[in-house]
Amino acid sequence: MSLRHAILGLLSIRPMSGYELKKVIDASVGHFWSADQSQIYRTLNALVEDGMASRTTVAQDDRPNLHLHDITLSGEAALEAWLESPLDPEVTREPFLARVFFADRLPIPGIVALLEARWNDVSRTLASLEAVEAPVQNHSTTQMLRTATLENGIAHARTELEWIESVLRRLNAYTS
């Protein structure tokens, strides 16, 4: 997936400004796809240049002009082609797991600190995901699929917490 496709998907829901896209990404797909504000604006500009999105400027008296972006027919076709295309094999890079793999170079308290820091990070992520209000189930495929992605994020976080706790227990058994 590219940020380009994520933005096209969000614009297919409704027109948005770059600022609004950042808020929507953080509140919806942020647990599996993130972007900073500058990446969003660069991608929006490229989508407009490529004819996949349009930009409308709305004059505002009390604030700078608002630039709303909307998906075009060409953008919808590109989004649908991407959705129907085969997935490329994922290349996994997990910096935390690389650290765990080589953590035998640390003293036991350092290994424990590494694992506990990750546990704290994942706990915060889980809390933020659990705080997201799942869409009201109105028996639509859209709502069901959006809820499913949230459930996936929650399940991954819970599984990682369980794994960390297991590693900490086994580490404790080695030192006892």
C-alpha positions in Angstrom: 0.0 0.0 0.0 1.2 3.5 -0.7 0.1 6.7 1.0 -1.3 7.6 -2.4 -3.8 4.8 -2.2 -4.7 5.6 1.4 -5.4 9.2 0.5 -7.5 8.2 -2.6 -9.5 5.8 -0.4 -10.2 8.6 2.2 -11.1 11.1 -0.5 -13.5 8.5 -1.9 -15.4 8.9 1.3 -15.6 12.7 1.1 -13.6 15.8 0.0 -11.0 16.9 2.6 -8.2 19.4 3.1 -4.7 18.2 3.8 -5.1 19.2 7.5 -8.3 17.2 7.7 -6.8 14.2 6.0 -4.1 14.1 8.7 -6.7 14.1 11.4 -8.7 11.4 9.7 -5.6 9.2 9.1 -4.6 9.5 12.7 -8.2 8.7 13.9 -8.9 5.8 11.5 -6.2 4.1 9.7 -3.3 5.3 11.8 -2.8 2.0 13.5 -1.8 0.4 10.2 -0.8 3.3 8.0 0.6 6.6 9.1 1.9 9.8 7.4 3.2 13.2 8.5 1.6 16.4 7.3 4.3 17.1 4.8 3.9 13.7 3.2 0.2 14.2 2.9 0.6 17.6 1.2 3.2 16.2 -1.2 1.0 13.3 -2.1 -2.1 15.5 -2.6 -0.1 17.7 -4.9 1.1 14.7 -6.9 -2.5 13.3 -7.1 -3.8 16.6 -8.4 -0.9 16.8 -11.0 -1.7 13.3 -12.1 -5.4 14.0 -12.4 -6.5 11.6 -9.7 -7.7 14.3 -7.4 -9.1 17.8 -7.8 -8.5 20.8 -5.7 -11.1 23.5 -4.9 -10.1 26.6 -3.0 -12.7 28.0 -0.6 -12.1 31.6 0.5 -12.4 32.2 4.2 -12.6 35.6 5.8 -11.2 34.8 9.2 -8.6 32.1 8.2 -6.4 31.2 5.3 -8.1 29.8 2.2 -9.2 26.2 2.5 -8.1 23.8 -0.2 -10.5 20.9 -0.5 -9.4 17.8 -2.4 -11.8 15.3 -4.0 -11.1 12.1 -5.9 -11.7 12.2 -9.7 -13.0 9.5 -11.9 -9.3 8.7 -12.8 -8.5 8.5 -9.1 -11.5 6.2 -8.5 -10.3 3.9 -11.3 -6.8 3.9 -9.9 -8.1 3.0 -6.4 -10.3 0.2 -7.7 -7.4 -1.2 -9.8 -5.2 -1.2 -6.7 -7.9 -2.9 -4.7 -8.3 -5.6 -7.3 -4.5 -6.1 -7.9 -2.6 -9.0 -6.3 -0.7 -8.1 -3.1 3.1 -8.0 -3.3 4.8 -10.1 -0.6 5.3 -8.0 2.4 8.9 -7.2 3.5 8.8 -7.1 7.2 11.1 -4.8 9.2 10.7 -4.9 12.9 13.4 -2.8 14.7 12.2 -3.9 18.1 12.6 -7.6 17.2 16.0 -6.9 15.8 17.0 -5.4 19.2 15.5 -8.5 21.0 17.5 -10.8 18.7 20.8 -9.1 19.6 19.8 -8.2 23.2 22.0 -11.0 24.7 24.8 -8.5 24.5 23.0 -6.5 27.3 23.0 -7.4 31.0 19.7 -8.9 32.1 18.4 -5.6 33.6 19.0 -4.0 30.2 17.0 -6.8 28.4 14.2 -6.4 30.9 14.2 -2.6 30.4 14.0 -3.1 26.6 11.0 -5.4 27.0 9.2 -3.3 29.6 9.6 -0.1 27.5 8.0 -1.9 24.5 5.3 -3.3 26.8 4.5 0.3 27.9 4.4 1.6 24.3 2.1 -1.2 23.1 -0.1 -0.7 26.2 -0.5 2.9 25.2 -1.3 1.9 21.6 -3.9 -0.6 22.8 -5.5 1.9 25.1 -5.8 4.4 22.2 -7.3 1.7 19.9 -9.7 0.6 22.5 -10.8 4.2 23.0 -11.8 4.5 19.3 -15.5 4.3 19.0 -16.3 1.5 16.6 -18.7 2.6 13.9 -22.3 1.9 14.7 -23.2 -1.4 13.1 -25.8 -0.6 10.5 -25.3 -3.9 8.7 -23.3 -2.2 5.9 -20.2 -3.8 4.5 -18.4 -0.4 4.9 -18.9 -0.3 8.7 -18.2 -4.0 9.1 -14.8 -3.7 7.3 -13.8 -0.6 9.2 -14.6 -2.2 12.5 -12.6 -5.3 11.3 -9.5 -3.2 10.8 -9.8 -1.7 14.3 -10.3 -5.2 15.7 -7.2 -6.3 13.9 -5.1 -3.6 15.5 -6.5 -4.4 19.0 -5.8 -8.1 18.5 -2.2 -7.4 17.3 -1.5 -5.2 20.4 -3.0 -7.7 22.8 -1.0 -10.6 21.2 2.3 -8.6 21.4 1.6 -7.8 25.1 1.1 -11.5 25.8 4.3 -12.3 24.0 6.3 -9.8 25.9 4.9 -11.1 29.2 5.9 -14.6 28.1 9.4 -13.6 27.3 9.8 -11.7 30.6 8.6 -14.9 32.4 11.1 -17.1 30.6 13.8 -14.5 31.2 13.0 -14.6 34.8 13.2 -18.4 34.8 16.8 -18.1 33.4 17.9 -15.8 36.1 16.2 -17.6 39.1 
